Amino acid sequence: TLKEGVRPAANVVSWCIDRSPPYTFATEYDHWESAPLTQTSPGVFMAEVPVPAGAGAVDLVSTHTHVENGVPFHFSSAYHRWERP
């Protein structure tokens, strides 16, 4: 959720299915995908992330670009990991 009145110019979610363990060489080759986020209400954005049936985990982060006085500010959500129960 973003502060009321903030309208970022760009909103994107990025995800990786079954990401390699952190700090390993394999993470350099993990496949990340991205999709635009859609604003559903003030300060709230959503997207659908396709998760294959056999996936064990999905790592997600959203990024937002807000322009103030012609200067772009980029900020992201906290990094999230979803694991299949």
N, C-alpha and C positions, 0 to 999 in steps of 0.2 A: 504494500500500500504506500502510495506517495502522498506528500503533503498536498492538501486541498489547493487547487488553483494551478499546480504545476502540470504543464502539458508538454511532455518530452516530444521532440521531433521524431525520434526513432525508438522503437521498443522491440527487442528481440529476445527469444529464449534459445539457448543452445544446450544440447544434450549429447551424451555418449552412452551407448549401450555396453554393458559389461566392460567397463574401463579397466585397464591394466593397473596393478598395484602402484601407489605413489612412489616416486623416486626411483623408478626402474626405467631402463632404456626403452622398453616396449611402449611406454606412454607417449613417446614421440610419434608413434604410428597409430595411435588410437583414432578412430573415425568419429569426428564430431559433426553433428548436423544442426541447422538453425532454422527457425521459422519466426515470422513476425508475430508479435503479441497484439491482441485486439483489446481495446479498452471496453470494459463491460459496465463500469460505473466510475464515478470520480475517483481517480487514484488507484483503480483496480484493473489489472490486465490479465488476459487468459490466452492460452493456446492449447491445441491438442498435440500431444507427443505420441507417435505410434510406437508401441512397445511390443516387440515380437513375443510370441507365446513362450519361447524357451529362454527369454532373457532372465538373468539372475539379479541384475541391478541396473539402475539408470542414474547417471550423474547429471545434474541440471544447474544452470546459472542463467539469470536474465540480465540483460544490459540495456541501459536507457541513455539516450543522448538528449540533453536539454541545452538550448542555445539562449544565452543571456548577453545582450549587447553585442551580438555577432560572434561571441566566443562559445565554442561547444564545450560542455561539461559532460563527461562520461562517468556513469556510476553503475554499479551492479548490485544484484541481490546477494545474499549469503549463498555460499555453495551448498547444494542439497544433494543427498544421495538417498535414493529409494531402493530398498532391497526386497525381493520377493519373499514373502513369509514361508 
